[in-house]
Amino acid sequence: MAGFETKEDMAKVITLWIEKMKADPSIARRCKGVNVTMGYEITDLDFAFHTDFIDGVVDGGLGEADPPSKVFLEMESATFDGMMTGEVDAASAAMSGEMSFSGDMSAAMGLQALQEDLTRMYLEARE
């Protein structure tokens, strides 16, 4: 698993990833009726960001969401990177303690249909 050397390195990738999601009409179409905000705390870099999927509108940004996210995930950058590249299974990461989560996980399950596209855009942003 790769991870990131610095908070700035990760911020560049996350910012581009969010911009790609916001610009993708198929993601907007497929998250119609979904109402999920995801907050991420990357512990090794002291870095936070959020992604928001609200009835066909995709948004997000650096820092914590306001109002607070419905689902909150906490992990190291290597775990996040591994989950987004397919090298790490989220359920295994949670069971092993590599990732902790809180909030409405059933709402987050509504995003599973988007995972392939989210991964593709994350890999493009990482290049």
NORCOR-V999251 format. One record per backbone hydrogen bond with DSSP energy under -1.0 kcal/mol. CO is the residue of the C=O (numbers start at 1). NH is the residue of the N-H. E is the energy in kcal/mol with one decimal. If there is no record, write none. Layout:
CO|NH|E ; CO|NH|E
This chain:
6|10|-1.9 ; 7|11|-2.6 ; 8|12|-1.9 ; 9|13|-1.5 ; 10|14|-2.9 ; 11|15|-2.6 ; 12|16|-2.0 ; 13|17|-2.7 ; 14|18|-2.8 ; 15|19|-2.1 ; 16|20|-2.4 ; 17|21|-2.3 ; 18|22|-2.6 ; 19|23|-1.5 ; 21|24|-1.1 ; 24|28|-1.7 ; 25|29|-2.3 ; 26|30|-2.3 ; 27|31|-1.5 ; 29|32|-1.2 ; 31|34|-2.1 ; 31|56|-1.4 ; 34|55|-4.1 ; 36|53|-3.3 ; 37|71|-2.1 ; 38|51|-2.3 ; 39|73|-3.1 ; 40|49|-1.7 ; 41|75|-2.3 ; 42|47|-1.8 ; 47|42|-3.7 ; 48|63|-3.2 ; 49|40|-3.0 ; 50|61|-2.1 ; 51|38|-3.5 ; 52|59|-2.6 ; 53|36|-2.6 ; 54|57|-1.8 ; 57|54|-2.7 ; 59|52|-3.0 ; 61|50|-2.5 ; 70|104|-1.8 ; 71|39|-3.2 ; 72|102|-2.0 ; 73|41|-2.5 ; 74|100|-2.5 ; 75|43|-2.0 ; 76|80|-2.1 ; 77|81|-2.9 ; 78|82|-2.4 ; 79|83|-2.5 ; 80|84|-2.4 ; 81|85|-1.6 ; 82|87|-1.5 ; 82|88|-2.0 ; 89|93|-2.5 ; 90|94|-2.3 ; 91|95|-2.4 ; 92|96|-2.2 ; 93|98|-1.5 ; 93|99|-1.7 ; 100|74|-2.7 ; 102|72|-2.7 ; 103|105|-1.5 ; 104|108|-1.4 ; 105|109|-1.5 ; 107|110|-1.3 ; 108|111|-2.1 ; 109|112|-1.5 ; 111|114|-2.0 ; 112|115|-1.2 ; 114|118|-2.7 ; 115|119|-2.8 ; 116|120|-2.2 ; 117|121|-2.5 ; 118|122|-2.2 ; 119|123|-2.7 ; 120|124|-2.1 ; 121|125|-2.3 ; 122|126|-1.9
